[in-house]
Amino acid sequence: MQPITSNDYSVFFDDTFQSLKDFIDQSNYSSIFFLTDRNTDEHCLPVIHRHLPDMNYDVIEIDPGEENKNIDFCIGVWNMLLDFGADRHSLLINVGGGVVTDMGGFAASTFKRGIDFVQIPTTLLAQVDASVGGKTGIDLGTVKNIIGTFAQPKAVFISSEFLKTLDKRQLVSGFAEVIKHGLIYDREYFNRLKNINPDTISIEDIYHSVEIKNAVVTADPLEKGLRKILNFGHTVGHAIESYSLANDSYPLLHGEAIAIGMICEGYLSHKKNGLPGDQLDELVKTITKLFPYYTFSASIYPDLISFMQNDKKNISGKIGFALLSVIGKCDYNLYASSEEIIEGLDFYRNLKK
């Protein structure tokens, strides 16, 4: 499996740990730091150490969970880098899911005006989504990813060995982004995904998802046009996720919220962008087969609309969407009124009736 080239860096799949060793050996970093959370420190860092026992590094550990992807934890990372004596020739290796890779990339891109970093995504979600694109970021309160930079890693290293450390809920959550890639870009891929279980996803499927995202982000690295199609499901999904983080004892995972968003925005695609009704049904059947129903009432609609009004994709106060025209093709810079968005939310809630 050849490395995928993305904006002057490579994503490695085969001989992942040897590729990581070669990368470090060929570089001349003054010091190396691993950013982990408690889970990846326990389950994933030992895998890396087993393959690279002679590497010298220090570890910075954060608490797991989206609720910790904020400026306070980022300040903690910066302080640890200072305490360890990191300089502008240091390397930060982010080992974890999207929280670690998003925040680690942001911390590295701003520390001393930028130090090098590499990503080792350990969840399915991070491997197919955060692995390419150069977006870094943290949340501000409950508004997701509103603070961040575009900063490219020096390399990305993907190993299916890390997926063995995940529970089924995490795998299914990541599968939402895999499904999205088929919906927005590749009908044949979506047809294949309908018939597999998330826990049997192959490294070839992960590779193809990264290929799809990479084709989009290399064509539009700063999200001025085509890259916006990657936001399908995310306008509503991020709002649902933000609400759940603020109000639920056991908040939705990112992919679980995006699954809801894809159903709601699938409805908007049908209403506003010509998605055929039978293809909307196909989308809904595929997603509801995998993801549990999330119960909410119409009383939270004002909160959800408020979250959407803070979305980065909005222009002049209009709430922006990427919507399907058919499965496998997505359009962007489309807008929906609050009333239309509520219709989409009602559509999801009525699936339970």
C-alpha positions in Angstrom: 0.0 0.0 0.0 1.7 3.2 -1.2 1.8 6.2 1.1 -0.8 8.9 0.2 0.8 12.3 -0.5 -1.2 15.2 1.0 0.0 18.8 0.8 3.7 18.1 1.1 3.5 15.3 3.7 2.8 11.6 3.5 0.2 9.3 5.2 1.8 5.9 5.9 -0.1 2.6 6.1 2.3 -0.2 5.5 5.2 -0.8 8.0 3.8 2.0 10.0 6.2 1.8 12.9 9.3 1.3 10.7 8.1 4.4 8.7 7.9 6.3 11.9 11.4 5.2 13.0 12.8 6.1 9.5 11.1 9.6 9.7 12.7 10.3 13.1 16.1 8.9 12.2 16.1 11.1 9.1 15.2 14.2 11.0 17.3 16.1 13.5 14.9 17.1 16.2 16.3 18.5 19.5 13.7 16.7 21.5 10.6 14.6 21.0 7.3 14.7 22.9 4.3 12.4 22.8 0.8 13.9 23.5 -1.6 11.3 24.7 -4.7 11.0 26.7 -5.1 8.5 29.6 -6.5 5.8 27.3 -3.9 6.1 24.6 -1.1 6.3 27.2 -2.3 3.0 28.6 -3.2 1.1 25.4 -1.4 2.7 22.4 1.9 4.2 23.6 3.1 0.7 24.7 2.5 -0.5 21.2 4.8 2.2 19.8 7.4 1.6 22.5 7.4 -2.1 21.7 8.2 -1.3 18.1 10.6 1.5 18.9 12.2 0.6 22.2 15.2 2.9 21.8 13.4 6.2 21.2 14.0 9.0 23.7 10.9 11.1 24.5 8.8 12.7 27.1 5.1 12.2 27.5 2.4 14.9 28.0 -0.9 13.4 29.1 -4.4 15.0 29.0 -7.8 13.8 30.1 -9.8 12.1 27.4 -13.1 13.4 26.0 -14.4 16.3 23.9 -15.2 18.3 27.0 -11.4 18.7 27.6 -10.6 20.0 24.1 -10.4 23.6 25.3 -8.0 26.4 26.0 -7.4 25.4 29.6 -6.0 22.0 28.6 -4.2 23.6 25.7 -2.5 26.0 28.1 -1.5 22.9 30.1 0.1 21.4 27.0 2.0 24.6 26.3 3.2 24.8 30.0 4.4 21.2 29.8 6.4 21.9 26.6 8.0 24.9 28.4 8.8 22.8 31.5 10.4 20.1 29.4 12.5 22.7 27.6 10.9 22.3 24.1 12.4 24.6 21.5 11.5 25.4 17.9 13.4 22.3 16.7 11.3 20.0 18.9 8.7 17.5 17.5 5.3 16.8 19.0 3.8 13.4 18.2 0.0 13.3 18.8 -1.2 9.8 19.6 -5.0 9.5 20.0 -8.4 10.3 18.6 -9.7 13.5 17.2 -9.4 15.4 20.5 -5.7 14.7 20.8 -4.9 15.2 17.1 -7.0 18.4 16.9 -5.7 20.0 20.1 -2.1 18.7 19.7 -1.9 20.1 16.2 -3.2 23.5 17.5 -0.8 23.5 20.4 2.1 22.7 18.1 1.2 25.2 15.4 1.1 28.0 18.0 3.9 27.1 20.4 6.8 29.5 19.7 5.0 30.4 16.5 5.0 26.8 15.4 6.9 23.6 15.9 6.7 20.4 13.9 4.1 17.7 14.7 3.0 14.4 13.4 -0.2 12.6 13.8 -0.7 8.9 14.9 -4.5 8.6 14.9 -5.7 5.7 17.0 -9.5 5.7 16.5 -11.3 4.9 13.3 -12.8 8.4 13.3 -9.4 10.1 13.6 -7.8 7.8 10.9 -10.4 8.6 8.3 -11.1 12.2 9.2 -8.4 13.9 11.2 -5.6 12.2 9.4 -5.5 14.6 6.5 -6.6 18.2 5.9 -4.4 20.2 8.3 -7.3 21.5 10.4 -6.3 22.0 14.1 -8.6 23.4 16.8 -10.2 23.6 20.1 -13.7 24.2 21.3 -14.8 27.5 22.9 -17.4 26.6 25.6 -19.8 24.3 23.8 -19.0 25.7 20.3 -16.9 23.1 18.5 -13.7 23.8 16.7 -14.3 27.6 16.6 -10.7 28.3 17.5 -8.0 26.8 15.3 -5.5 27.0 12.5 -4.7 25.4 9.2 -1.4 23.7 9.9 0.0 20.6 8.1 1.7 17.8 10.0 5.1 16.5 8.9 3.7 13.0 8.5 0.7 10.8 9.5 1.1 7.2 10.5 -2.0 4.9 10.4 -2.0 1.4 11.9 -5.1 -0.9 12.2 -3.4 -2.4 15.2 -4.7 0.5 17.3 -8.3 -0.3 16.3 -8.1 -3.4 18.4 -8.0 -1.2 21.5 -11.5 0.3 20.7 -14.9 -0.7 22.0 -17.7 -1.2 19.5 -19.3 2.2 20.2 -16.1 4.0 19.2 -15.8 1.9 16.0 -19.4 2.6 15.1 -18.9 6.3 15.8 -15.9 6.4 13.4 -17.9 4.6 10.8 -20.2 7.6 10.4 -17.4 9.5 8.7 -16.7 6.5 6.5 -20.3 6.5 5.4 -20.2 10.2 4.8 -17.3 9.8 2.3 -19.4 7.4 0.3 -22.4 9.6 0.4 -20.6 12.8 -0.8 -18.1 11.3 -3.3 -18.4 7.7 -4.2 -21.7 5.8 -4.8 -19.9 2.5 -5.3 -18.1 2.8 -2.0 -21.4 3.6 -0.2 -22.9 0.5 -1.7 -20.1 -1.6 -0.3 -20.3 0.1 3.1 -24.0 -0.7 3.4 -23.1 -4.4 3.7 -20.3 -4.5 6.2 -20.1 -4.1 9.9 -17.9 -1.4 11.4 -15.9 -4.0 13.4 -14.9 -5.7 10.1 -13.7 -2.6 8.3 -10.5 -3.3 6.4 -7.3 -1.3 6.1 -8.2 -1.0 2.4 -11.5 0.7 3.3 -9.7 3.1 5.6 -7.1 3.8 2.9 -9.9 4.5 0.4 -11.6 6.9 2.8 -8.3 8.8 3.3 -7.9 8.9 -0.5 -11.4 10.5 -0.8 -10.7 13.1 1.8 -7.3 13.7 0.5 -8.5 14.3 -3.0 -10.9 17.0 -1.7 -8.5 18.8 0.7 -5.6 18.9 -1.7 -7.8 20.5 -4.3 -9.0 23.1 -1.7 -6.7 23.2 1.3 -8.2 26.3 2.9 -11.9 25.4 2.5 -12.8 28.1 0.0 -15.0 25.8 -2.1 -15.0 22.0 -2.8 -13.7 21.1 0.7 -17.0 22.3 2.1 -18.6 19.1 1.0 -16.9 17.3 3.9 -19.2 19.2 6.2 -22.3 17.2 5.1 -24.1 16.2 8.3 -22.0 18.6 10.4 -24.1 21.7 10.6 -26.9 19.9 12.4 -24.5 17.3 13.8 -22.2 19.7 15.6 -25.2 21.5 17.1 -26.6 18.1 18.4 -23.1 17.2 19.7 -22.7 20.6 21.5 -26.2 20.3 23.1 -25.4 16.8 24.2 -22.0 17.8 25.7 -23.7 20.5 27.7 -26.7 18.6 28.9 -26.3 14.8 28.9 -24.6 12.7 31.6 -23.2 10.4 28.8 -22.8 12.7 25.8 -23.0 11.6 22.2 -19.8 10.7 20.5 -18.9 12.8 17.4 -19.9 10.2 14.9 -23.2 9.5 16.7 -24.1 13.2 16.4 -23.0 13.4 12.8 -25.2 10.4 12.0 -28.2 12.3 13.2 -27.0 15.3 11.3 -26.7 13.3 8.0 -30.3 12.2 8.4 -31.6 15.7 9.0 -29.4 17.1 6.2 -30.4 14.2 4.0 -34.0 15.5 4.4 -32.8 19.0 3.5 -31.0 17.6 0.5 -34.3 16.0 -0.6 -36.3 19.2 0.0 -33.8 21.8 -1.4 -31.3 20.0 -3.6 -33.1 17.3 -5.5 -32.0 14.2 -3.6 -34.5 11.5 -4.8 -36.8 10.2 -2.2 -35.7 6.6 -2.6 -32.1 7.6 -2.0 -33.1 9.5 1.1 -34.8 6.3 2.3 -31.6 4.4 1.5 -29.5 6.9 3.5 -31.9 6.7 6.5 -32.0 2.9 6.5 -28.2 2.6 6.4 -27.7 5.0 9.3 -30.5 3.8 11.5 -29.3 0.2 11.2 -26.1 1.2 12.9 -26.8 4.1 15.2 -29.2 4.1 18.2 -32.0 6.6 18.2 -31.3 9.8 20.2 -34.4 11.1 21.9 -35.0 14.9 22.1 -38.0 17.1 22.1 -38.9 20.2 20.1 -38.2 22.3 23.2 -34.4 22.2 22.4 -34.8 23.5 18.9 -33.9 27.1 19.9 -30.7 25.9 21.5 -29.8 23.9 18.4 -30.6 26.8 16.1 -28.4 29.0 18.3 -25.5 26.6 18.0 -25.9 26.5 14.2 -25.9 30.3 14.0 -22.4 30.2 15.4 -21.2 27.7 12.8 -18.1 28.6 10.8 -19.7 28.0 7.5 -22.3 30.7 7.9 -22.3 33.9 5.7 -24.1 37.1 6.6 -26.1 35.3 9.3 -27.4 32.6 6.9 -26.9 29.0 8.1 -24.8 27.1 5.6 -25.0 23.5 4.4 -23.4 21.0 2.1 -26.3 19.0 0.6 -26.5 15.9 -1.6 -28.0 16.0 -5.1 -27.6 12.2 -5.4 -25.8 9.7 -3.4 -22.1 10.2 -4.4 -22.4 13.9 -5.2 -22.6 16.8 -2.9 -23.1 20.6 -3.4 -22.0 23.4 -1.1 -22.8 27.0 -0.2 -26.5 26.1 0.2 -28.5 27.7 3.0 -31.6 26.8 4.9 -34.0 28.9 7.0 -34.7 28.0 10.6 -38.1 26.7 9.6 -36.6 24.3 7.1 -34.0 23.1 9.6 -36.8 22.4 12.1 -38.5 20.3 9.4 -35.3 18.3 9.1 -35.2 17.8 12.9 -38.8 16.8 12.9 -38.1 14.3 10.2 -35.5 12.7 12.4 -37.7 12.7 15.5 -40.6 11.2 13.5 -38.5 8.2 12.6 -39.3 6.8 16.0 -43.0 7.0 15.6 
